[in-house]
């Protein structure tokens, strides 16, 4: 590889994810030390940055965290809140590349070598991702960029908090070899102490050590793997999907796809909210078609200005990947929800659209027209939009109403 593709692997890691999500809608806690998990004899899942200044870290016992920061606010994780945010973030990643390897609720590796033509350099893609996550979810992330998995992970750690860091192959030795061997991805404390007892303190020390002797002392597999890590030559091929974490259940094929958007200002104008739903439905439907799938259930999420969040869904008689059909159902669900609630909660902060029950497209999936019904041509229009977007970018073709919305935003 050469040029910008010398570093096609991104590691995106949310900054203090559990804590950030749990307190994002509570501005009075932004400067207060907060620890998620660690109650009774539990383990700390996350600590916000005010708590980290006292030395609190994820993975330590709750007892140790309370000793270091006795005034910290401790709260349990709410996975009913955390998991949907995580899923939406992973969908943001997949809007840039299908090659996403999820490693936990709050981090994933992305291979962007196929995305640079549409979105720019890996650094530009990293900034786009960070901007989207901040705008849509109100939290920050850090991105590491490199040629391999382990180096990208190291780069994201060194980018924290809220930054981007590239470690190019020709800079690897100068940047990484002076560091303690414990910084390497996959080198735990036990292995670190074992290497230190052997007199191997830094990454460079291990790199200079004969690989045959490493295999003899650490075992063939670990010795070989460690040798690859200290030279930044571990794997660069991703495994899309990932093992389930806390019931997250990431994997291929996906059972659902969706998108949500936090509005710049709270809205109560239905016509403007309908346009938001159209934009989301268009994005989701395009992803469904790109994956060669169809779905039978359309779901919406609505978060109001008081942060109450409601979900509604409807299962269709036949599966679909058609933008207009998904949008029509989303609007019907949305209008019924507002009609049921008005006038109590007219102001809306976030909307989302999701297609669930996905499966692979089969012969005969085209919807049968009723007697006398005219084919409106939406599937053909969708395919034409997909072809144009693939060639010229996702903003090449838009609905007229969305163009009007973009023009008004630009004028403001």
Secondary structure by P-SEA (a helix, b strand, c coil): ccccccccbbbbbccccccccccccccccccccccccccccbbbccccaaaaaacccccccaaaaaaacccbbbbcccaaaaaaaaaaaaaaaaaaccbbbbcccccccccccccccccccaaaaaaaaaaaaaacccccbbbbbcccaaaaaaaaaaacccccccccccccccccccccccccccccaaaaaaaaaaccccaaaaaaccaaaaaaaccaaaaaaaaaaaaccccccccccccccccccccccccccccccccccccccaaaaaaaaaaaaaaaaaaaaaacccccbbbbbbbccccbbbbbbbbcccccccaaaaaaaaaaaaaaaaaaccccccccccccccccccccccccccccccccccccaaaaaaaaaaaaaacccccccccaaaaaaaaaaaac
